[in-house]
Amino acid sequence: MTYDEILKEARTCIGQYCKACPVCNGKACKNQIPGPGAKGVGDTAIRNYDKWQEIRVNMDTICAGGNVDTSLELFGKTFRFPFFAGPVGAVNLHYGDKYNDQSYNDVLVSACADAGIAALTGDGVDANVMKFACEAIKKADGMGIPTIKPWNLDTIREKMELVKEAGAFAAAMDVDAAGLPFLKNMTPPAGSKSVEELHEIVTMNDVPFIVKGVMTVKGALKAVEAGADAIVVSNHGGRVLDQCPATVEVLPEVVDAVKGKMKIFVDGGIRSGTDVFKALALGADGVLICRPFVTAVFGGGTEGVRTYIEKIGAELADTMEMCGARSLGEITRDMVRM
C-alpha cells in the first residue's frame, strides 16, 4: 500500500471535517472544531507547518560512509525511530464514524508497537476514551503512553489507576488542553495547573511523566521544578489559541534553557522525515506527529500505519545520510540553517 493510496481511501471515510490533504498543513480545516481545526481562525496550525518549511538542511556528503542508525533510547527502551504518534481522543466526533476510540486505539497502538515506535493515546469527557486507550496499551504489553487531560486532581488520580493497570511505560498530560472548549465550565473544574499541582500529578505514578504543551522557557523551567521527566514543546496543534508562535520558533531557546535536565519532544506541523531531522538538529530528543496518523488509520488500518511509519523513517534516514550524520547523536544544530 502506498501513501497516496492511503490518502485516497481516507477521503472516502474520514468524515466531513478532515480533507486528508496531500500535505496536512492546517489550511483546509483551520477553524473547524469538531474536526482537526482550531477554536479560532486556525492561524497557529498553519504557522507551525510553514515555519518548519523555512528551515533548510545543510547537505554534506564528504564524510565517512556506513549504515545510518535511526534508533532512540528513551526511558529504558529502544525505539526504531525518534518519532511517535500523537494523542487523539473522541475520534468519531472529529474524524468520522468508521472508527471509535476503541477500534482506533486498537489499530494505532498495536501497529506502532509492532513497527518499533510508540503511540500516545488521548482522553476525553467520555470516560471510555481513556479506558479504551489503556486497554489497547495493556494488550500491547504497555507499549504506549496514555495522555490525561488536565482534570481536577481527584479525577486525575482515577485516570492514573488506569495507567497503572495498563502497564504503560510512561504517562503524559496535555496541559495545553486547558484551552479546549469542552474543558470550560467543567464540574469539578479542569484546566491550568500550578507547579505544586503538577508536582503532585508527576508523583502519582512511578513511571516517567511527560508534560505536553510547553511554549516558553518559563514554562519549561516550571516543568523542571515540578519534577517532570520530559516536556513536549506544543501549542496543541494550533487548536487552542490563535497568534501563538510556531513550536519550532521556541524550541531552540527551550532546549538551551533546560540544559539536559529532562527530555524534550516537539510537535506541530512536522510532516516529513526531513522535518524530524530539523527538530533533532535544534535539540529535540524526539518528535510527535498526530493528524497524519489519523489519516493513516482511516486510509489503511494497520497497514496504513506501518506504511506511514516506514515513509517517515526512510526520509529521516536519507536526510541523515545526506547531511553526514550516522546516528541521532551525530545530528547537530549546524546541520540546519534557520
C-alpha positions in Angstrom: 0.0 0.0 0.0 1.4 3.4 -1.0 0.9 6.6 0.9 -1.1 8.1 -2.0 -3.4 5.1 -1.8 -3.9 5.7 2.0 -4.9 9.3 1.3 -7.3 8.3 -1.4 -9.0 5.7 0.7 -9.1 8.0 3.8 -11.0 10.6 1.8 -13.9 8.2 1.4 -14.4 7.6 5.1 -12.8 10.2 7.3 -15.8 12.4 7.8 -16.9 15.9 6.9 -14.1 17.9 8.6 -10.7 16.5 7.7 -9.9 16.5 4.0 -7.0 14.0 4.1 -4.9 16.6 2.2 -1.7 15.6 0.4 0.1 17.7 3.0 -1.5 18.3 6.3 -0.8 22.0 6.7 -3.8 23.2 8.6 -5.3 25.3 5.7 -8.3 23.3 4.7 -9.6 22.7 8.2 -8.3 25.7 10.1 -11.3 26.8 12.0 -13.3 23.6 12.5 -14.0 22.1 15.9 -15.4 19.4 16.0 -12.7 18.4 13.5 -9.0 18.7 13.3 -9.0 22.5 13.2 -9.0 25.3 15.8 -11.4 27.1 18.1 -10.2 30.4 16.5 -9.2 31.1 12.9 -6.5 28.5 13.0 -3.5 30.6 12.1 -1.2 28.9 14.6 -1.6 25.4 13.0 -0.7 27.0 9.6 2.3 28.8 11.1 3.5 25.5 12.7 3.8 23.9 9.3 5.1 26.9 7.4 8.0 27.6 9.9 9.4 24.1 9.6 9.5 24.6 5.8 11.5 27.8 6.2 14.4 25.8 7.8 16.9 24.3 5.4 19.2 21.3 5.9 22.9 21.6 5.2 23.9 18.8 2.9 27.4 17.3 3.4 28.5 14.1 1.7 32.2 14.5 2.4 32.1 12.1 5.3 32.6 8.5 6.3 30.1 6.1 4.9 28.2 3.3 6.6 24.8 2.4 7.7 22.6 5.0 9.3 21.2 4.3 12.8 17.9 6.0 13.5 17.2 4.3 16.8 16.4 6.2 20.0 17.0 5.2 23.6 14.3 6.5 25.9 13.1 5.6 29.4 15.0 2.3 29.3 13.6 1.3 25.9 14.9 1.3 22.4 12.8 2.5 19.5 13.5 2.2 15.8 12.8 5.9 15.2 12.7 9.1 17.2 9.1 9.9 16.4 5.8 8.8 18.0 2.1 9.0 17.2 0.4 11.9 19.0 -2.7 11.6 21.1 -6.2 11.8 19.7 -9.5 11.4 21.6 -13.2 11.4 20.6 -12.1 10.1 17.2 -15.6 9.5 15.7 -16.6 13.1 16.7 -13.7 14.7 15.0 -13.0 12.3 12.1 -16.0 10.2 11.3 -17.7 7.0 12.4 -15.5 4.4 10.6 -13.6 4.2 13.9 -14.4 4.9 17.5 -11.9 5.3 20.3 -11.7 1.6 21.0 -11.2 0.4 17.4 -8.9 3.4 16.6 -6.6 2.8 19.6 -6.6 -1.0 19.0 -5.2 -0.3 15.5 -2.8 2.6 16.3 -1.2 1.3 19.5 -0.5 -2.2 18.2 0.6 -1.1 14.8 3.1 1.4 16.3 4.4 -1.1 18.7 4.9 -3.7 16.0 6.7 -1.1 13.9 9.1 -0.3 16.7 7.7 3.1 17.9 5.1 4.0 20.5 1.7 5.8 20.3 0.5 8.4 22.8 -3.3 8.0 23.3 -6.0 10.5 24.0 -8.5 11.3 26.7 -11.9 13.0 26.7 -15.1 13.9 28.5 -16.4 10.4 27.9 -14.5 8.2 30.4 -14.4 5.4 27.8 -11.9 7.3 25.7 -9.2 6.8 28.4 -10.5 3.4 29.3 -10.2 2.1 25.7 -6.8 3.7 25.2 -5.4 2.0 28.3 -6.9 -1.4 27.3 -5.2 -1.1 23.9 -1.9 -0.3 25.6 -2.2 -3.2 28.0 -2.8 -5.6 25.0 0.4 -4.1 23.6 2.4 -5.1 26.7 2.5 -1.5 27.9 4.0 -0.1 24.7 2.1 3.2 24.7 1.8 6.5 26.6 -1.7 7.4 27.9 -2.2 11.2 27.8 -4.5 12.6 30.5 -6.4 15.9 30.2 -5.8 18.5 32.9 -8.8 17.5 35.0 -9.1 18.1 38.7 -6.7 16.2 40.9 -9.3 13.6 42.1 -10.2 12.7 38.5 -6.5 12.5 37.5 -5.9 10.0 40.4 -8.7 7.8 38.9 -7.1 8.1 35.5 -3.7 7.2 36.8 -5.1 3.9 38.1 -6.0 3.0 34.6 -2.4 3.9 33.5 -1.0 1.6 36.2 -3.4 -1.3 35.2 -2.3 -0.8 31.6 1.4 -1.3 32.5 2.2 1.8 30.4 6.0 2.6 30.3 5.3 6.3 30.6 2.4 8.7 31.2 1.6 12.2 29.9 -0.7 15.2 30.4 -1.5 17.7 27.7 -1.8 20.8 29.9 -2.3 22.9 26.8 -5.8 21.2 26.5 -6.8 23.7 29.2 -7.8 25.9 26.2 -10.2 23.4 24.6 -13.8 24.5 24.7 -15.1 21.2 26.1 -13.0 21.6 29.2 -14.5 25.0 30.1 -17.1 25.1 32.8 -16.4 21.5 33.9 -17.6 20.5 37.4 -15.2 19.9 39.2 -13.1 22.4 37.2 -10.4 21.4 34.8 -7.7 23.5 33.3 -4.3 25.1 34.0 -2.1 23.6 36.7 0.2 25.3 39.2 3.8 24.0 39.8 2.6 22.4 43.0 -0.3 20.7 41.5 1.8 19.5 38.6 4.4 18.1 41.1 1.6 16.1 42.8 0.5 14.7 39.5 4.0 13.7 38.5 4.4 11.8 41.7 1.1 9.9 41.4 2.7 7.1 39.4 6.2 5.5 39.3 6.7 5.8 35.6 8.3 8.7 33.7 5.9 11.6 33.3 5.7 13.9 30.2 4.2 17.4 30.3 2.8 18.3 26.9 2.0 21.9 26.0 5.1 24.0 26.9 5.7 27.0 24.7 8.1 29.2 26.8 11.3 29.0 28.7 9.4 30.0 31.8 7.0 27.1 31.3 9.9 24.6 30.7 11.6 25.6 33.9 8.3 25.2 35.8 8.1 21.7 34.4 11.6 21.0 35.6 10.7 22.4 39.1 7.6 20.1 39.2 9.9 17.1 38.6 8.6 16.1 35.1 10.8 13.7 33.2 10.1 15.2 29.8 8.1 18.0 28.1 6.6 18.4 24.7 7.0 21.8 23.1 3.5 22.1 21.8 0.7 24.5 21.2 -1.8 21.7 20.9 -1.5 21.6 17.1 -2.7 25.2 16.9 -6.1 24.2 18.2 -6.4 26.2 21.4 -5.0 29.8 20.8 -4.5 31.9 17.7 -1.5 34.1 17.3 0.9 31.7 19.0 4.5 31.3 17.7 5.2 28.1 15.9 6.7 25.4 18.0 10.0 25.5 16.1 10.3 29.2 16.9 10.6 28.5 20.6 12.3 25.0 20.5 15.9 26.2 20.5 15.6 28.6 23.4 13.7 26.0 25.4 16.5 23.4 24.7 19.2 25.9 25.7 17.4 26.8 29.0 16.7 23.2 30.1 20.3 22.2 29.6 19.6 18.5 29.5 17.7 18.3 32.8 14.8 16.5 31.1 13.9 15.0 27.7 12.4 17.4 25.1 9.9 16.5 22.4 8.3 18.8 19.9 5.2 18.5 17.7 3.1 20.8 15.5 3.3 20.7 11.7 6.1 18.1 11.4 5.2 16.3 8.3 8.3 14.5 6.9 11.4 12.7 8.0 13.4 15.8 7.0 11.2 17.8 9.4 12.1 15.2 12.1 15.8 15.7 11.3 15.4 19.5 11.7 13.8 19.1 15.1 16.6 16.8 16.3 19.2 19.2 15.0 17.6 22.0 17.0 17.9 19.9 20.2 14.8 17.8 20.5 15.2 14.3 21.7 12.1 13.1 19.8 9.1 14.2 17.8 5.3 13.7 17.9 3.2 13.5 14.8 -0.6 13.5 15.2 -3.0 14.2 12.5 -1.3 12.2 9.7 -1.5 9.1 11.9 -5.3 9.5 11.9 -5.3 9.6 8.2 -3.1 6.5 8.1 -5.5 4.6 10.3 -8.6 5.7 8.4 -7.0 5.1 5.0 -5.3 1.8 5.6 -5.7 0.5 9.1 -2.7 -1.4 10.4 -1.1 -1.5 7.0 -1.6 2.2 6.6 0.1 3.0 9.9 3.0 0.7 9.0 3.4 2.3 5.6 3.4 5.8 7.1 6.0 5.0 9.7 8.3 3.4 7.1 7.8 6.5 4.9 8.9 9.0 7.6 11.6 6.7 8.8 13.1 6.3 5.3 13.0 10.1 4.8 14.8 10.6 8.1 17.5 8.1 7.3 18.1 9.6 3.9 18.4 13.1 5.3 20.8 11.9 8.0 23.0 10.2 5.3 23.0 13.2 3.0 23.9 15.6 5.9 26.7 13.4 7.3 25.0 12.0 10.5 25.3 8.2 11.0 23.4 8.2 14.3 21.0 10.5 16.1 23.8 11.6 18.4 25.7 13.0 15.4 22.9 15.3 14.4 23.9 18.9 15.4 22.5 22.4 15.1 24.9 23.4 12.4 23.3 20.8 10.1 20.3 23.1 9.6 20.0 26.7 8.5 17.3 28.9 10.2 
